[in-house]
Amino acid sequence: MRTIKTYCKGAPFYNAFLEWVNGKYVISDGTRTLDVYPLPPFDHTADMMIVYLPRERMVVNADVYEPAPKGAPLPKANQGMRTLLETIQRLGLDVSWDIGLHSGIGPHDELVKIVGQSAKN
């Protein structure tokens, strides 16, 4: 673990703790778990992580897949979406919901549909 001094505008300096991970990393309070997994490199970045909440059956990501708002057209698949879905399937994660930190929450079936449609084209 590495400690760095950090500053947020308007707030005092505080210590932030960073831990480098190289595979599955589990955070638990003894009741619930949060699993962190690395994504393989893709066209957007070479070092992205996802978070899986097993009890809630949710995957959280930033900049990989942003679920469309209800009623909006589904986005076109990109390399990040394909990498995300392939990783979820390879790890055998039981996912019902995808959470994009920049947009919101959407059913996992939509990601499967989006990536599946691009594979047919």
PEKAKA-V262153 format. One line per field, one symbol per residue. phi: phi as a letter, one per 20 degrees, with the letter a starting at -180 (. if undefined). psi: psi as a letter, one per 20 degrees, with the letter a starting at -180 (. if undefined). burial: b if it has 24 or more other C-alpha atoms within 12 Angstrom, else e. A space follows every 50 residues. Layout:
# PEKAKA-V262153
phi: ???
psi: ???
burial: ???
This chain:
# PEKAKA-V262153
phi: .cdceccdgncffbedddcfccrfcddbdndcccddcfefgbfeadbddc dddffelcddbcmdbdgffgnefffffcfffffffgfgfffmfeddcdde fdcqdbffgffffffffffee
psi: qppqprpppiqrqrppppppqkappppqjigqqoppqqqqqahhrimqqq ppnghilqpprpjgpoqqqpiqqqrqqrhgggggghggghikpnphqpop iigbqqphhggggghhhhhh.
burial: eeeeeeeeeeeeeeeeeeeeeeeeeeeeeeeeebbbbbbbeeeeeeebbb bbbbeeebbbbbbbbbbbeeeeeeebbbbbbbbbbebbeeeebebbbbbb eeeebbbbebbbebbeeeeee
